[in-house]
């Protein structure tokens, strides 16, 4: 009967539905969460729901509307005092810019952040793919070689599938055969997983970059 706990449950239910390729279930959970959020009006649940709105706009291919929704979510997160609000905003913005073909606008900023925060594994993986996306393939190949030399050491947590997806795509684009073989061997058992680090970002089936690297 606790409405706040119910909004949290629906937020996580969206992610669970995504993992089962259940878009209708994810949409229903989002709608139920919206109804509760509108009734209680608390800052944190409003921010969580706003992030889901952004996610569904990206899934629908409406990058411009997703960008506006992401800005709105950042405003709500700031008001709610969410420490991760800006970081999540940035992660979503990368995917918005990728949809728009404008990723080059963000690359230098993320290169600086990655340089200053080498312990953030997710950034290392994202940078490799971003470099490929903007045509700086040689730099991506160098970064991938450094990761391969470290046996693609990556935290075993919710961002693992995202990181492996980024590395697999980078290996395929840079034609780094040894790296691709190593990654395919370790990732193949998880081919049926959906790359979704949270309910907020749904990045597709892991099978897609896995197939690219295997090919």
C-alpha positions as CSV (number, residue, x, y, z in Angstrom):
1,X,0.0,0.0,0.0
2,X,3.0,2.4,0.2
3,X,2.8,4.5,-3.0
4,X,6.5,5.3,-3.0
5,X,7.5,1.6,-2.9
6,X,5.0,0.9,-5.6
7,X,6.6,3.5,-7.9
8,X,10.0,1.8,-7.2
9,X,8.6,-1.6,-7.9
10,X,7.1,-0.4,-11.3
11,X,10.4,1.3,-12.2
12,X,12.3,-2.0,-11.7
13,X,9.5,-3.9,-13.4
14,X,10.2,-2.0,-16.6
15,X,13.7,-3.3,-16.6
16,X,12.5,-6.9,-16.0
17,X,10.0,-6.6,-18.9
18,X,12.8,-5.3,-21.2
19,X,14.9,-8.4,-20.3
20,X,12.0,-10.6,-21.5
21,X,11.5,-8.5,-24.7
22,X,8.1,-7.5,-23.3
23,X,7.5,-4.0,-24.6
24,X,3.8,-4.1,-23.7
25,X,4.6,-5.0,-20.1
26,X,7.2,-2.3,-19.9
27,X,4.7,0.3,-21.3
28,X,2.0,-0.9,-18.8
29,X,4.4,-0.6,-15.8
30,X,5.4,2.9,-16.9
31,X,1.8,3.9,-17.2
32,X,1.0,2.5,-13.7
33,X,4.0,4.3,-12.3
34,X,2.9,7.6,-13.9
35,X,-0.5,7.4,-12.3
36,X,1.0,7.0,-8.9
37,X,3.6,9.7,-9.4
38,X,1.0,12.2,-10.6
39,X,-1.0,11.5,-7.4
40,X,1.8,11.8,-4.9
41,X,3.9,14.4,-6.6
42,X,7.2,13.6,-4.9
43,X,10.5,14.7,-6.5
44,X,12.4,11.4,-6.6
45,X,9.6,9.3,-8.2
46,X,8.9,12.1,-10.7
47,X,12.6,12.0,-11.8
48,X,12.5,8.2,-12.2
49,X,9.4,8.4,-14.3
50,X,10.9,11.2,-16.4
51,X,13.9,9.0,-17.2
52,X,11.5,6.2,-18.5
53,X,9.8,8.7,-20.7
54,X,13.2,9.5,-22.3
55,X,13.9,5.9,-22.8
56,X,10.7,5.1,-24.6
57,X,11.2,8.2,-26.9
58,X,14.6,6.9,-27.8
59,X,13.2,3.4,-28.5
60,X,10.6,5.0,-30.8
61,X,13.5,6.8,-32.7
62,X,12.4,10.3,-31.7
63,X,15.8,11.6,-30.7
64,X,14.9,15.3,-30.6
65,X,11.9,14.7,-28.2
66,X,14.2,12.4,-26.1
67,X,16.7,15.2,-25.8
68,X,14.0,17.5,-24.5
69,X,12.8,14.9,-22.1
70,X,16.3,14.2,-20.9
71,X,16.7,17.9,-20.1
72,X,13.4,17.8,-18.1
73,X,14.6,14.7,-16.2
74,X,17.8,16.5,-15.3
75,X,15.9,19.4,-13.9
76,X,13.7,17.1,-11.8
77,X,16.8,15.2,-10.6
78,X,18.5,18.4,-9.6
79,X,15.5,19.6,-7.7
80,X,15.3,16.2,-6.0
81,X,19.0,16.4,-5.0
82,X,19.9,13.2,-6.9
83,X,23.6,12.8,-6.9
84,X,23.6,10.6,-10.0
85,X,21.3,12.9,-12.0
86,X,23.9,14.6,-14.0
87,X,25.9,11.4,-14.8
88,X,22.7,9.6,-16.0
89,X,21.8,12.7,-18.0
90,X,25.2,12.5,-19.7
91,X,24.9,8.8,-20.4
92,X,21.5,9.3,-22.1
93,X,22.8,12.3,-24.0
94,X,25.5,10.2,-25.6
95,X,22.8,7.9,-27.0
96,X,20.7,10.8,-28.1
97,X,23.6,12.3,-30.0
98,X,24.4,8.9,-31.5
99,X,20.8,8.8,-32.9
100,X,21.2,12.3,-34.3
101,X,24.6,11.7,-35.9
102,X,26.2,14.4,-33.6
103,X,28.4,12.3,-31.4
104,X,31.5,14.3,-32.3
105,X,30.1,17.2,-30.3
106,X,30.5,15.3,-27.0
107,X,33.7,13.2,-27.7
108,X,36.3,15.6,-26.5
109,X,34.4,16.2,-23.3
110,X,34.1,12.5,-22.6
111,X,37.8,11.9,-23.4
112,X,38.7,14.5,-20.7
113,X,36.4,12.8,-18.2
114,X,37.8,9.4,-19.0
115,X,41.4,10.7,-18.6
116,X,40.6,12.2,-15.3
117,X,38.6,9.1,-14.1
118,X,40.5,6.0,-15.3
119,X,38.8,3.8,-12.7
120,X,35.3,4.3,-14.4
121,X,35.3,1.2,-16.6
122,X,32.0,2.1,-18.3
123,X,33.7,5.3,-19.7
124,X,36.6,3.3,-21.1
125,X,34.3,1.0,-23.0
126,X,32.1,3.9,-24.2
127,X,35.1,5.9,-25.5
128,X,36.2,3.0,-27.7
129,X,32.9,2.9,-29.5
130,X,32.5,6.7,-29.6
131,X,35.9,7.0,-31.4
132,X,34.8,4.4,-33.9
133,X,31.5,6.3,-34.5
134,X,33.2,9.5,-35.4
135,X,35.8,7.8,-37.6
136,X,38.8,7.9,-35.3
137,X,39.4,4.2,-35.8
138,X,43.1,4.1,-35.2
139,X,42.7,5.7,-31.7
140,X,39.9,3.2,-30.9
141,X,42.2,0.4,-32.0
142,X,44.9,1.6,-29.6
143,X,42.5,1.8,-26.7
144,X,41.1,-1.6,-27.5
145,X,44.6,-3.1,-27.5
146,X,45.2,-1.7,-24.1
147,X,42.0,-3.3,-22.8
148,X,43.0,-6.6,-24.4
149,X,46.4,-6.5,-22.8
150,X,44.5,-6.3,-19.5
151,X,42.3,-9.2,-20.5
152,X,39.3,-6.9,-20.7
153,X,39.1,-6.6,-16.9
154,X,35.6,-5.2,-16.2
155,X,33.5,-5.0,-13.1
156,X,31.1,-8.0,-12.8
157,X,27.9,-5.9,-12.2
158,X,25.0,-4.3,-14.1
159,X,27.2,-2.4,-16.6
160,X,29.1,-5.5,-17.7
161,X,26.8,-6.3,-20.7
162,X,27.0,-2.7,-21.8
163,X,30.8,-2.6,-21.6
164,X,31.1,-5.9,-23.5
165,X,28.7,-4.6,-26.1
166,X,30.8,-1.5,-26.6
167,X,34.1,-3.5,-26.8
168,X,32.6,-6.0,-29.2
169,X,31.4,-3.3,-31.6
170,X,34.8,-1.6,-31.3
171,X,36.6,-4.9,-32.1
172,X,34.5,-5.4,-35.2
173,X,34.9,-1.8,-36.5
174,X,38.6,-1.7,-35.9
175,X,39.1,-5.3,-37.2
176,X,41.0,-6.3,-34.1
177,X,40.8,-10.0,-34.6
178,X,42.6,-11.2,-31.5
179,X,40.4,-8.9,-29.3
180,X,37.3,-10.1,-31.1
181,X,38.2,-13.7,-30.5
182,X,38.7,-13.1,-26.8
183,X,35.5,-11.2,-26.4
184,X,33.4,-13.6,-28.4
185,X,34.6,-16.5,-26.2
186,X,33.7,-14.7,-23.0
187,X,30.4,-13.1,-24.1
188,X,28.9,-15.9,-26.2
189,X,27.1,-17.6,-23.2
190,X,25.1,-14.4,-22.7
191,X,24.0,-13.9,-26.3
192,X,20.3,-13.8,-25.4
193,X,20.7,-10.9,-22.9
194,X,19.4,-7.4,-23.6
195,X,21.9,-4.6,-23.1
196,X,20.0,-2.5,-20.6
197,X,22.2,-1.1,-17.8
198,X,18.9,0.1,-16.2
199,X,15.3,0.7,-17.1
200,X,16.5,4.1,-18.5
201,X,18.6,2.9,-21.4
202,X,17.7,0.0,-23.7
203,X,20.5,-0.6,-26.1
204,X,19.4,-3.7,-27.9
205,X,20.3,-7.4,-27.9
206,X,23.8,-8.4,-27.0
207,X,23.6,-10.9,-29.9
208,X,24.0,-8.0,-32.4
209,X,27.5,-6.8,-31.5
210,X,28.4,-10.4,-30.7
211,X,27.5,-11.4,-34.2
212,X,29.5,-8.5,-35.7
213,X,32.6,-9.5,-33.8
214,X,32.2,-13.2,-34.5
215,X,31.9,-12.4,-38.2
